[in-house]
C-alpha cells in the first residue's frame, strides 16, 4: 500500500471521530439510536419496524444515550430537519415514532437565531 493511502486510512477515522453522524455514515452506527436511523428508513410495516428495533437492541444492548451533535458535514442540522427527512412521510407509524425519538436524541433543537446562522 502506498504511504499516502496508508496515512489516509489511519487518519480518516481519527479526523471523523468527533462527528457521530459522519462516523455512522461511513462506518455504521455506534449507538442504538443511530442504528434506528440507519435501518428504519426502508421499513414499510410496523411489524418490520419492531424487528429492526430488536436487531438494533441486540447490536447495542446498553442503549447508551448518544451525544447530541449537529453534524457540520453530513446529516440534518437539527431534530426538526431530521424528522422531516426520515419520518415525515414514513409508511410505518411505529418506525416514524422511533425515528422521531432518535432524531430528538441525536440532534439538538435549534433556536430561530441558530437556524439563521447556518
MONOR-V604531 format. One line per field, one symbol per residue. phi: phi as a letter, one per 30 degrees, with the letter a starting at -180 (. if undefined). psi: psi as a letter, one per 20 degrees, with the letter a starting at -180 (. if undefined). A space follows every 50 residues. Layout:
# MONOR-V604531
phi=???
psi=???
This chain:
# MONOR-V604531
phi=.deddddddddeddddedcedddddcbjdcbedddeddcdecdcbddddd dddddddddbddheddddacddcbiddadddddddccecddcddddddde ddddddbddcdedddddd
psi=pqhgggghhghghhhigingggghhhjrqirghhggghhigipiqhghgg gghhghhhhmhikqpqpppophhqrqhrhghgggghigkphphgggghgg ggghhhpqpqrhghghh.
